[in-house]
Amino acid sequence: MQHLAWYLTLIFIGLLIVIFVSFIFSSKSGESYEEVARRDYRHRQKLFWLVIVAGVIISVTTLLPWPHSATTNPANEKVVQVVASQWHWELSQQQFHSGDAVKFEVTSKDVNHGFGIYDANMKMQAQVQAMPGYTNTLHYTFTKPGEYKVLCLEYCGLAHHNMTTTLTVLSAR
């Protein structure tokens, strides 16, 4: 998807260069201002709508692959208290079974932290902010067994890079 965005960006930059060069050459043509303005405003209006349509298409095609999920609150959801502080995590539970729906209630004792859950391939599965004096809720259902890493996503000081912990997800019961 990034390659597509990169190529489209290059195409639009090329298009803008062509437009600027054509304006530079048309300014030397000796036409009256009214004729040039009328013609160029029509081009501007078409270009404006082209950019709007392209922006909507690019936004929709690049945002659809995001891992959107509906927030649900199953009756059997496990509630896990998460407290962040420089430079560690305190979790009330760190072992789950595949298929477990978990409600993480995340807060911080000191500064802002980012609570990010990553799978074994270091692909982010879910994230939420940990803020002092406030509890954010993250609903997540583990679908695969394995080791998941919890990393801090918000720079929180010198040992930020060491602020990790592990969640273990066992096979379904």
Order of alpha helices (4+ residues) and beta strands (2+ residues): alpha-alpha-beta-beta-beta-beta-beta-beta-beta-beta-beta
